[in-house]
Amino acid sequence: MQITVYSTTTCPYCKMLKDYLVEKKVSFTEKIVDQSEAARDEMAGKSGGFLGVPFSVIVKNDGSEEKVLGFDKGKLDQILGAS
């Protein structure tokens, strides 16, 4: 499983999401969209133009992709098989 988290430096929900993933011992790549135009453009492409953060893209082992807008703990638990 590969997780990319698009975030900004000042977003409290981004911090909550990253803390949650660390607590669950789930590795992820962070792309900070308020510091990188390339990261912002990449996120806009994956989200259909939406620029809200946090935005996560989870590529499962079978190659399927899940996208999560915001810190949606219930949806993340379901995707990650966590409790």
N, C-alpha and C positions, 0 to 999 in steps of 0.2 A: 504494500500500500504506500502510495506517495501523496503527501499532503503539501499544498502550497497555500500559505496564508497571505493575503494582500491586506496591508494595514497602513496606518499613519502613526506618526510619532506621538500624537496627542490623544488618540482615541482610547477611552477607558474600556470599551467593549473589546477592543483588540487585545488589550492587556489581559482581560478576563479569559478570552479564548486561548491565548498563548499559555497562560497559567494552567488552564484546564488540560491542555494537551501535555504539558510538562508533568502535571500530576498523574495523568494516565500513562505516562512513559511512552508517548507517541511522538516519534520524530517528525519534524516538519521543516519546510523551507519558508522563510519569511521574505516577502518583497514589500518594501516600504514605498508606497505610491506618492507620498508627499516629498520624497527625496530623489525619486527616479522617474523621469518622463517615460523611459522604456517600460518600467514596471506598471505605470499608470495606463499606458497604451495597451499593454498585454492584458491587464485586468479588464479594461473596457471591451476588448475583443472577446474575452471569455464570458463576460457578464451581459453581453448584448448592449453595451453602452452605458450600463449602470455604474456609478462610481461610489456607491456606499460601501463603507468598511465596518467591520471586517468582512471579507469575502474569501471563502475557502473553496479550493478545487481539490477533490479527493479522487485519485485514480486508484481504483481497486485492482487487486491481483489479476482479475479476469479482463482487465483493460477498460471496464466500464467507468464512467466518470460521474461523480456526484458534485453538485455545486450547492454551497450553503451561504446564504446571505445573513449577516449578523451573527451573534453568538446564540445559536439555537441549540441549547444543550440536549434537548430531547432528540432532535434529528441527528446530532453528532453521536450521541450514545447508540442510536439505532445503526448508523453507518459503521461505527467502530466496533460494535458488538460489546460495548462497555455497559457498566451499570453504576 
